[in-house]
Amino acid sequence: MKKLLPGKFFEKLDRELSEKIKGISIVCSLVAIMSLVMAIAGISGAFDKEEEPEEVVIEEPIFEVKETEKEKSYLDPDIIKTIAGSGEQVKNALDARPATVDVPADQLSEYVKVDSCTIVESGAVEVKGLAEAIPTSDDKYYYLFDAATYEDDFNAEAEPISKVYKDKEIRLDASLNKGAPGSRLYRKFTVAVKRNGVFTPVSHASYVTNPEAVASYNYGGMQQSSKKGLLIDPSRLNDAVDLGVNYATYNIPLNRLLSPSAEGSVSYSYNGVTYHFNGRILQEYDYLFTTLNAKGIDVAAIVLNDVSPSTFPEVTHPSGRSGSTAPYYMFNATDESGVNAVAAIGSFLAGRYSGAGHGNVAMWIFGNEVNARKEWNYMQQTDLATYTAAYTRAFRVFYNAIKSTNAGANVYISLDQQWDRNLKGNPDYDGRDMLDAFASSLRSYGDIGWGLAHHPYTVPLYETAFWNANKLVTDSADTSFITMKNINVLTSYMNSEAMLYNGGVRSIILSEVGYTSTHGDTLQAAAIAYAYSKVAANGSIHAIMFSRQTDAAEEIAHDGLAMGLCSAGGGHKYAYNVFKYMDTPQREEYVSFARSIVGVNF
């Protein structure tokens, strides 16, 4: 049955009552006429001469009222019963209608609690909310407004998208326009009323929380036999297959991907703007991802902003365009060009690598160790709230772009091992503080299914034996660092109520962690085996990607870190076979040596 809105219900009821009252009036008129005729007859007799009349039998006059079928229907007892029932229904509806209250100005901005902001089956955006009563205003309507992610203040001069009669339960609709100019996929919605001639917000803003509802693809990865992953060497893919890798991480630096011109590029129009992606680089990714998928390996792609601010200024946050000491910059969601660029990059990549024949990416990581502002995600020094808000806004744009294309993909924030240092003068931010601010902001504007890609490296990085005691690494929630020694602190934290999503634990991957062989190949192999055993036993961790398949010359030169399973020339280290067999039936043969080194029976 079609459900009438409160206003339309009363209009329909008014029409029905008018028709039925009209019928009753006709019947009452007929009765009145009959009474008048009888009265006239009685009065006429009173003026006759007082003679003894002959006894005459006077027949009662018979009045025949010819009624139409419609008039007859007004006398139907069922109709009369319906009229009475309708009146009772009107009374009950009016009695049940929420009270009208004069809400103080300082309480008005969040008087309506937005219950959901979702894309519904029709493809439109539907905003649902609740209010305890009806706030007084100039008229009987709630109005729906939208704003860009970078607009903090409510624009009372804007035109409302839609309106609805005020009631306790509120439902407002808006068109989505995905991929077109004027798309609302990345905009936030607010409910308002008109007070003293001015539109005034009565709800907190909310974004669309289910962009996956309009996705064309639904690739979430393969069913893997273990959690073993690796930062792969694309020049040695056969070794990756031999190693039994299930998950592979790979970087997508935008400096390689974006092209300043259409020549030699793949053009892509999105939200009315055309972008160009380097055709040769795309072919490299196509080959790599299709080859890995064919070997049963799922891909986690790390999207990194290393484009020159002078070439593509719209991609980089204005506060990150100069003075950088890091290889990567904060993404930009401070203006329309930035939002469009981040959305187009996410939408293009997800569309190409989610079932279009170029290979599939199941996991997308947005930036690298973003709490390490100075080292890996440059933006000028500012407070934590401002910095996190900048990242969070860009993240939501990227998330909506990915999920509106591939419903099954996971999208992750990347954090390093700094957890709760509380270090004065720290140029970076503690991972826990940023995670709290990030999660809280997303929840307040409409929660989404983000995941965490953590890097639990040892402290210091060259210390391979992560199991050794370290005062900076404890089992407390306020530990300074999280390594594989106390990885349970991270997963326990992510199991807390504030971090859950729809009652469940979010996807957690350890997308980068490694151990140098500088202190001996056997020690490195023992560390890898023990770390993997901890992940295998932890039900909250989806995968671990070790760094790396082959030693990186720059890491050896700069930090003295030789973290590869293979040397730079391709030679296999002791850790190669340990890694290969540590999740197989031959595990005991290749892992037993490590117990005496670690001092733990794992």
LINUR-V171985 format. One line per field, one symbol per residue. phi: phi as a letter, one per 30 degrees, with the letter a starting at -180 (. if undefined). psi: psi as a letter, one per 40 degrees, with the letter a starting at -180 (. if undefined). burial: + if it has 9 or more other ideal C-beta (glycine too) atoms within 8 Angstrom, else -. A space follows every 50 residues. Layout:
phi->???
psi->???
burial->???
//
This chain:
phi->.ddddedddddddedddddddddddddddddddddddddddddeddcddd cddddcdcdddccccccddddeddcdedddddddddddddeddddddedc bcdeedcddbddcddabbdcedjddbccbbbdacddadbcccbcbbbddc cdcdcddddddabaedadcbbbbadcheiceidcdccccbcbbcbhibdb dbbddbcdcbeddcdcbbccjcdcdacdbaddcddbdddddddidcbbca dbddddddbdbddibcdbcbhibccbcedddddddeddddddedcicdcc ccdbccddeddbdddceedcdbidccdbcddcbcaddddddddddddddd ddcbkcjcjbccbbccjbhdddeddbbdaeeadedddddddddddddded ddddcbdddcbbccbcddcbdhcdiddcbdedddddddddddddcjdbdd bcccbdddbddddddddddaddbbcddcedbcbddbedddddddcdedcd bhicdddbbcdaaabdceckdddedddddddddddedcdccdabcdcadb ecedddddbicccddbdedjdddededdddcdbbedeedcceedddddib dc
psi->hhhiidddddddddddddddddddddddddddddddddddddddddeiig ihiihhhhhhihhhhhiidddddeehdddddddddddddddddddehiih ighideeddfdhhhdigihadeeihhhiiiidahhiadaeiiihiiiide hdihgeeihidiiihhidhhhiiiidfheihehedeiiihhiihhfehhh ieiiiiihefdedeidigheiihieaehiihiheefddddddefhdhhih ighddddiheieheihihhhfeihihhhddddddddddddddddefhihh hhhhgfihdddgdddhhdeeeieheieiihihfeiddddddddddddddd ddffeeeeihhdhhhgihfeegdddeghiihaiddddddddddddddddd dddedhdeiihiihiaehcgdfhheheaihddddddddddddddehiifi ihhigfiihidehdgeeiiheehieiefidihaedfdddddddeeideei hfeihihhigehhihiedehddddddddddddddddeheehdihhihadh ihddddddefhgeieiideeihidedddddeefidedddeddddddddfh g.
burial->-----+--++-++--++--+++++-++--+---+--+---+--------- --------------------+++++---++-++--++-++--+---++-- --+----+-+++-+--++++---++++++++-+++-+---++++++++++ ---+-----+++-+++++-+++++-++-----+++++++++++++---++ +++++++++-+-+++-+-+----+--+++++++--++-+++-++++++++ -+-+--+++-----+-++-++---+++++-++-+++-++++++-+-++++ +++++++-+--+-++++-+++----+-+++++++---+++++++++++++ ++++---++++++++++++++++--++++----+--++++++++++++++ +++++++++++++++++++++------+++++++++++++++--++-+++ +++++++++-++++-+---+--+-----++++++-++-+++++++---++ +---+++++++++++++---++++++++++++++++-+--+-++++-+++ ++--++----++++++++----+++++++++++---+--++-+++-++-- -+
//
